[in-house]
Amino acid sequence: MELAQYIVMNTSLGMDKGKLCAQCAHAVISVLDKVDEETINEWKNEGMKKIVLKVTSTQELVELFEKVKKKLPCVLITDAGKTQIKAGSKTCFACGPIEESEGEKYFSHLKLL
């Protein structure tokens, strides 16, 4: 079984690279609370693969999150507004780690960041 974490970034907010990386980190850590320990350990042993994808609007991000969260362990990140972007901005979401074959069902239409 090949496991991967999927991270979907909202590129419409104009975040610089550092901000984008920080939001991604919030997502990948937060979602682990929704995944069983056995899966996390297996994913770690496989090298902790991550696939970072992009959407071009908040609407697209939220709509995809709402669809995916019904089936997969996911967390949506909302910014506190302390630095570059407005409070309440939806920056990204992360899913998994999950089987790549499962992730492809939901994310294959997206482009890599």
N, C-alpha and C positions, 0 to 999 in steps of 0.2 A: 504494500500500500504506500503510495506517495502522498505525503501531506504537504499542504502549503497554507500560508495565511494570505488572504486577499485584502488589499488596502485600496480603497477608491477615494481619490483626492478630488476636491472641488477646485478647479483651476480658474473659476470666474472671480475669485476674491482678490487676485493679484498678490498673494503672499510671496515674500521673498524666500529663497532656498532654506534659510535657517528656520523661519517660521513654519514652512511646509514640513521640514524634517521633525520639528517639535510636535506638530499636530499628528503626524504619522506615528511618532513614538507614543503619544497619549493613546492612540487607537490600538496599537499592537499590544500594549501592556494591559489596557482595560479589558479587552475582549477575552483575555486568558481566564478571567473569573467565570466565564460562561462555558469553559471547556473542561472536560474531565482530565484528571491528572495523568491517567494512562496515555491518552492521546497527546498531551503536552510532552510527556517524556519521549514518546516515539518520535514526535516531530523534532525534538531537540537532537535525538540520536541520528536523525536523517539530515541534520544540518540547518534546521530552522528556515526553510525556504519561504520567501515572501514574494508576492507578485503585486507590484504597485501599478495601478491603473488610473485613468483620469476620466472625469466628466466635465462638461463645460458650463454647467449651471447648478444652482442650488436646487432647483426643482427636479432636475434629473437625478441628483444625489439622493434627495429625500424619497423620491418615488421608487428608486431602485432599492434603497434601504428598507422601505416599508414592505416591499415584495419579498426580499431575501430574508428578513428577520423572522418571517413566519416559518422558515424551514431550517435556517442555519444560525449558529451562535454569532451574533453581530452586535457591535456597539457603534453608535453615531456620536461623533465628537462635536460639541457646541462650544465655541470660543468664549472666553470670559471678557474679551475686549480690553485687555490691559496693555496691548502693544499696537499692532498694525491694523487690526480690523475691528469692525463694530461688534460689540457684545451681542451674543445670540447667533452669530454667524455659524452656519453648519459647514465645517471644514473638510470632514472626511468620515469614512467609516471603515471598520475592519471586520473581517469574518475569519473564524477558524483559529487554529489550523483545522482544515477539513481535507478530505480526499480531493485531489486535483480533478478527478473525473466529475465530482459533484460541483466544484467551483466553475468548471467549464460550462455547465448548464446555465449559469446565471451571469457570467462575466465574459464569455468569449467574444461578445460584440464590442467590448471596450478596447481602447488602445492603451498601450503602456505609457506611463508618465514619461 
